[in-house]
């Protein structure tokens, strides 16, 4: 067996893969933004006085976490039109990723909120602070710093899961590599480059998250 690496072919396909990388980063970024906001909403919805709402939200989160992301992508894109919801592959993919990871981030938020000392809640009630102000001014600012590590891990996870969007035709990194391989019948170079690009983005991102976590802890004197 010989190692048949074609450097001319590599330089030829690299611009195409880099262009697809931009799409991958865009999908991951927007999906993560959706997950951050929706995850917080789901975490807070589990703390409402209504037991029925709490039960529905918790069961919904467990359902989302217990089913594969690729199934949710298919469901949003292919099943949605049967209910009159027609979305492009891009929008469907980002909504599916955001919804999927919001379930995980809601648990990260919930753990952070539960870690806030009980005395903080009691102090807010003692001064008749509204529930809204209690969360926005006291609880959430204290809950977020311990949650940074988990939130950062899921950011990397979302980036690594973007290849699943290729199943509905989103032109992300893996989709481009598959197309190049099908056209040229050479898969070594495009798949290897995909792996290198993912590593080149994932590793620095993980390192940046750790540095940010350390900075937050130092700022808070933890």
FENMOKA-V64741 format. One record per residue. PHI is phi in degrees with one decimal (NA if undefined). NEAR is the number of other ideal C-beta (glycine too) atoms within 12 Angstrom. Layout:
PHI | NEAR
PHI | NEAR
This chain:
NA | 4
-111.9 | 5
-91.3 | 8
-99.7 | 13
-96.6 | 15
-105.7 | 19
-70.5 | 13
-61.3 | 12
-65.1 | 24
-60.2 | 23
-68.1 | 15
-71.5 | 18
-91.5 | 32
-58.3 | 24
-58.8 | 15
-66.4 | 29
-70.6 | 37
-66.5 | 22
-64.0 | 21
-68.6 | 34
-63.4 | 31
-60.2 | 21
-63.5 | 30
-63.0 | 40
-64.6 | 26
-64.9 | 26
-63.0 | 41
-65.6 | 38
-65.8 | 23
-69.2 | 27
-61.1 | 44
-69.1 | 34
-62.0 | 24
-62.0 | 29
-64.2 | 40
-61.5 | 31
-72.4 | 21
-66.4 | 31
-62.2 | 41
-65.9 | 31
-60.8 | 27
-65.2 | 38
-64.7 | 37
-70.5 | 27
-65.5 | 27
-78.5 | 30
-112.6 | 28
-75.7 | 19
-64.4 | 10
-77.5 | 12
-67.1 | 12
-64.8 | 12
-63.0 | 18
-59.3 | 20
-64.4 | 15
-63.0 | 17
-64.9 | 29
-63.2 | 24
-67.2 | 18
-64.6 | 23
-62.3 | 32
-64.1 | 18
-64.6 | 18
-63.2 | 32
-68.9 | 24
-94.0 | 15
-115.8 | 19
-67.1 | 17
-60.1 | 34
-62.4 | 23
-65.4 | 21
-67.2 | 35
-62.9 | 39
-60.3 | 22
-63.2 | 28
-63.9 | 35
-80.9 | 30
-96.8 | 22
-86.6 | 19
-50.7 | 22
-58.6 | 14
-67.2 | 11
-108.1 | 11
82.5 | 8
-105.7 | 16
-106.4 | 15
-124.2 | 23
-70.8 | 19
-54.7 | 28
-62.2 | 27
-65.7 | 24
-60.3 | 32
-64.3 | 43
-69.1 | 40
-65.8 | 33
-63.3 | 43
-64.4 | 47
-61.9 | 37
-65.5 | 35
-61.6 | 40
-79.5 | 43
-64.4 | 38
-64.6 | 37
-72.8 | 36
-67.9 | 42
-62.1 | 38
-72.5 | 29
-65.1 | 35
-60.9 | 39
-60.0 | 32
-63.9 | 22
-65.8 | 30
-65.9 | 32
-64.6 | 21
-80.4 | 20
-67.9 | 28
-53.6 | 15
-58.4 | 13
-61.2 | 12
-65.8 | 24
-63.9 | 22
-64.8 | 14
-64.2 | 18
-65.0 | 24
-67.8 | 17
-65.1 | 11
-100.3 | 14
58.7 | 10
-73.3 | 19
-67.5 | 13
-60.3 | 19
-60.7 | 13
-66.3 | 16
-59.6 | 27
-71.0 | 28
-71.0 | 18
-100.0 | 17
-119.0 | 26
-75.4 | 32
-61.6 | 26
-58.8 | 21
-84.7 | 27
-82.0 | 31
-69.7 | 33
-54.2 | 26
-68.1 | 25
-91.9 | 35
-59.1 | 30
-61.4 | 24
-64.7 | 30
-64.1 | 36
-67.5 | 28
-61.4 | 24
-74.1 | 36
-62.1 | 34
-64.0 | 28
-62.5 | 28
-62.3 | 44
-60.0 | 38
-74.2 | 31
-91.8 | 37
-60.8 | 47
-57.2 | 35
-64.7 | 35
-69.1 | 44
-64.9 | 27
-67.5 | 28
-113.0 | 34
87.8 | 22
-72.2 | 36
-82.1 | 30
-100.1 | 42
-60.9 | 43
-69.3 | 35
-62.2 | 33
-64.4 | 35
-64.2 | 36
-63.1 | 24
-64.4 | 23
-62.7 | 32
-63.3 | 24
-68.3 | 13
-76.7 | 16
-105.3 | 20
60.5 | 12
-121.5 | 22
-113.3 | 23
-58.3 | 24
-66.2 | 29
-64.5 | 34
-70.4 | 23
-65.1 | 25
-63.9 | 35
-59.7 | 37
-61.2 | 22
-64.7 | 21
-64.9 | 34
-62.1 | 31
-64.5 | 17
-64.8 | 20
-97.8 | 28
-66.6 | 29
-64.2 | 18
-63.8 | 16
-63.6 | 27
-62.4 | 24
-65.1 | 16
-64.6 | 18
-63.9 | 26
-64.4 | 19
-64.4 | 17
-64.8 | 22
-62.0 | 25
-63.7 | 18
-64.6 | 15
-61.7 | 24
-64.9 | 17
-67.2 | 12
-62.3 | 14
-92.4 | 15
71.3 | 7
-92.8 | 14
